[in-house]
Amino acid sequence: MTLLLLAPRINETGLQLLTSARRRGLRAHTAVRWEVPEELAGLRPAHLYGGPLFADAAAGALEVAPLEPPADWLATLPAELLGRRVECTTLAEARRLRRPAFLKPPVDKLFPARVYPDGSGLPGPDALDDDTLVQISDVVAFASEYRLFVLDGEVRTASRYAVDGNLAVSPEVAPEVLAFAADALTAGGLPSAAVVDVGRLTDGTWAVVEANPAWASGGYACDPEHVLDVVLRAAGPTTAVTPADRPYTRPIPEVVR
């Protein structure tokens, strides 16, 4: 039986995925610890849903290959898709920044993502290695923001999640959102299954916000059935990974027992 294992401390999206997966006949289970339950360890094929810590702890044991966008994907996009300057650099370089900027770790949540007055407030070398990647973006304001679950280059389901920086979830997505998303997705550089956030700046410009792994992203008001489709591809068996997706597989640390 196909397994879908979810991380502990399940969120609303996880609950929806449990229901959808069981309706399809999958064995959907929420782990009680940050590891694969012994009674499920032998089930194949397997998929997972949870954050990076859970993926690192469970993917190897389940023979799952989590797919994730490249850390520098946003910085590689054409300027007309960004509406602001974005670069990806090292933490050592980012500490030298002497202007306000939105700073975030592009992969895992190693430090808070927010506007910093300059780079001096970033973690020091005693906390994080100098070569840790940091994304630097100009400070802009988004009037509205939308989450898109993407499969094979097409938006399968979408939801609004913020208005003027505040949580404002709605399933209503205007055609211009999907039109801009279609343009942005032609830039490529993503795995076959991913989440892309886009938004409208306060000046009316459309811009890509960021991309994230589908197996670690909330669904907001997206259709759970389509979310499940994307999640299953984004964190599925290593044997099913295509050559095109292989460069996007997350390196999984060995678990020492």
C-alpha positions in Angstrom: 0.0 0.0 0.0 1.3 3.5 -0.9 2.2 5.5 2.2 1.9 9.2 2.9 3.7 10.1 6.1 3.1 13.5 7.7 5.2 15.3 10.2 4.2 15.7 13.9 2.3 18.8 14.8 0.1 18.5 11.8 -1.3 21.7 10.3 -4.6 22.4 8.5 -3.2 21.5 5.1 -1.9 18.2 6.6 -5.4 17.4 7.9 -6.8 18.0 4.4 -4.1 15.8 2.9 -4.9 13.0 5.3 -8.5 13.1 4.2 -7.7 13.3 0.5 -5.1 10.6 0.6 -7.3 8.1 2.5 -10.1 8.8 0.1 -7.7 7.6 -2.7 -6.8 4.5 -0.8 -3.4 5.6 0.4 -2.2 4.7 3.9 -1.9 8.2 5.4 -0.4 8.5 8.8 0.9 11.3 11.1 4.1 10.5 12.8 4.3 11.1 16.6 8.0 11.7 16.6 10.5 13.1 14.1 11.2 9.7 12.6 9.5 6.9 10.6 7.4 4.7 12.8 8.7 1.2 12.9 5.5 -0.4 11.8 5.5 1.8 8.6 9.3 1.6 7.8 8.8 -1.1 5.2 5.9 0.3 3.3 6.8 1.2 -0.3 6.1 3.3 -2.4 6.2 6.2 0.2 5.7 9.9 0.2 6.0 12.6 2.9 4.7 16.0 3.9 6.4 18.2 6.5 9.1 20.7 6.9 12.9 20.4 6.2 13.6 18.8 9.6 11.1 16.0 9.0 12.3 15.5 5.4 15.9 15.2 6.6 14.8 12.7 9.3 12.5 10.5 7.3 13.3 10.7 3.6 16.3 8.4 3.7 14.5 5.7 5.6 11.5 5.9 3.3 13.6 6.0 0.1 11.9 9.3 -0.7 13.5 12.1 -2.9 12.2 15.5 -1.8 12.3 18.0 -4.7 13.0 21.7 -4.0 13.6 24.8 -6.0 17.3 25.9 -6.3 18.3 28.3 -3.5 19.2 31.0 -6.1 16.1 30.6 -8.3 14.5 33.9 -7.5 17.7 35.8 -8.1 18.1 34.2 -11.6 14.7 35.5 -12.8 14.5 38.4 -15.3 14.0 41.8 -13.7 10.6 42.2 -15.3 9.3 39.3 -13.2 10.7 40.6 -9.9 9.8 44.3 -9.6 12.9 44.7 -7.3 16.5 43.8 -7.0 17.2 40.3 -5.7 20.5 38.6 -5.2 21.7 35.4 -3.5 25.0 35.6 -1.7 26.9 34.2 1.3 26.2 35.2 4.9 29.7 36.6 5.1 29.0 39.0 2.2 25.5 39.8 3.5 26.9 40.9 6.9 28.7 43.7 5.1 25.4 45.1 3.7 24.9 48.8 4.8 21.4 49.5 3.6 17.9 48.2 4.6 16.9 45.0 2.8 14.6 42.0 3.2 16.9 39.2 4.2 16.1 35.5 4.4 17.7 32.1 4.2 16.5 30.8 0.7 16.2 27.2 1.8 15.8 26.3 5.5 14.6 28.7 8.2 18.1 29.2 9.7 17.3 32.8 10.8 14.2 35.1 10.8 13.2 36.3 7.3 12.4 40.1 7.7 13.5 43.6 6.8 16.9 44.3 8.4 18.3 47.9 8.8 21.6 46.4 7.5 23.6 43.2 7.6 25.0 43.7 11.0 22.0 42.0 12.6 22.5 38.7 10.9 23.8 35.7 12.8 27.5 35.7 13.4 30.1 33.1 12.4 29.7 31.5 15.9 26.0 30.7 14.9 26.1 30.0 11.2 28.9 29.2 8.7 30.1 32.1 6.5 29.1 30.3 3.3 25.5 29.9 4.4 23.3 31.3 1.6 21.3 34.5 2.1 18.8 36.1 -0.2 18.9 39.9 -0.4 15.8 41.7 -1.7 14.9 45.4 -2.0 12.2 46.4 0.4 8.9 46.5 -1.4 5.2 46.3 -0.3 2.8 43.8 -1.8 -0.9 44.7 -2.0 -1.9 41.1 -2.5 -0.1 37.7 -2.5 -1.1 34.3 -4.0 0.1 30.7 -3.6 0.3 28.5 -6.6 0.8 24.7 -6.6 2.6 23.9 -9.8 2.9 20.5 -11.6 4.8 20.1 -14.9 4.9 23.8 -15.4 1.2 24.4 -14.9 -0.7 25.9 -12.0 -3.0 23.1 -10.7 -4.6 25.1 -7.8 -4.2 28.6 -6.4 -5.2 30.7 -3.4 -4.8 34.2 -2.2 -3.1 34.3 1.2 -2.3 37.9 2.1 -3.6 41.5 1.5 -1.3 44.4 2.5 1.0 42.0 4.3 -1.8 40.6 6.5 -3.2 37.1 6.3 -6.3 37.1 4.1 -7.1 33.7 2.7 -9.5 33.4 -0.2 -10.0 30.8 -3.0 -10.9 33.6 -5.4 -8.0 34.2 -7.8 -8.4 36.7 -10.6 -7.4 35.7 -14.2 -4.5 38.2 -14.2 -2.9 36.2 -11.4 -2.8 33.1 -13.4 -1.7 35.0 -16.6 1.3 36.4 -14.8 2.1 33.1 -13.2 2.1 31.5 -16.7 4.6 34.1 -17.8 6.8 33.5 -14.8 6.8 29.7 -15.2 8.2 30.0 -18.7 11.5 31.1 -17.0 11.9 27.5 -16.0 14.5 26.4 -13.5 12.1 24.6 -11.2 11.4 20.9 -10.4 8.3 19.4 -11.9 6.4 19.9 -8.6 6.8 23.1 -6.6 5.0 26.0 -5.0 5.4 29.5 -6.4 4.1 32.6 -4.7 3.3 35.7 -6.8 1.9 39.1 -5.8 0.9 42.6 -6.9 3.0 45.4 -5.6 1.4 48.5 -4.3 2.3 50.3 -7.6 0.3 47.7 -9.5 3.3 45.8 -10.8 3.1 42.0 -10.7 6.1 40.2 -9.2 7.3 36.7 -8.2 7.5 36.5 -4.4 9.4 33.2 -4.0 9.4 29.5 -4.7 9.2 26.7 -2.1 9.1 22.9 -1.9 5.5 21.7 -2.1 6.1 19.1 0.6 6.7 21.9 3.1 4.1 24.5 2.0 0.7 25.3 3.4 -2.2 25.1 1.0 -4.3 28.0 2.3 -7.6 27.8 0.3 -6.1 25.7 -2.5 -8.0 22.6 -3.7 -6.7 19.8 -1.4 -7.0 17.2 -4.2 -4.7 19.2 -6.4 -2.4 20.0 -3.6 -2.1 16.3 -2.9 -1.2 15.7 -6.6 1.7 18.1 -6.4 2.9 16.9 -2.9 3.0 13.3 -4.1 5.2 14.2 -7.0 7.3 16.6 -4.9 8.3 14.0 -2.3 8.0 10.5 -3.8 10.1 7.4 -4.4 13.7 7.9 -5.4 13.2 5.3 -8.1 10.5 7.5 -9.7 12.7 10.7 -10.0 13.2 11.6 -13.6 16.5 12.8 -15.0 15.1 16.3 -15.4 14.2 16.4 -11.7 17.3 14.8 -10.3 19.2 18.1 -9.9 16.4 19.4 -7.7 16.5 16.5 -5.1 17.3 17.7 -1.6 20.5 16.2 -0.1 19.5 14.0 2.8 21.9 13.6 5.7 22.7 10.1 6.8 21.0 9.1 10.0 23.4 7.6 12.5 21.8 5.0 14.8 
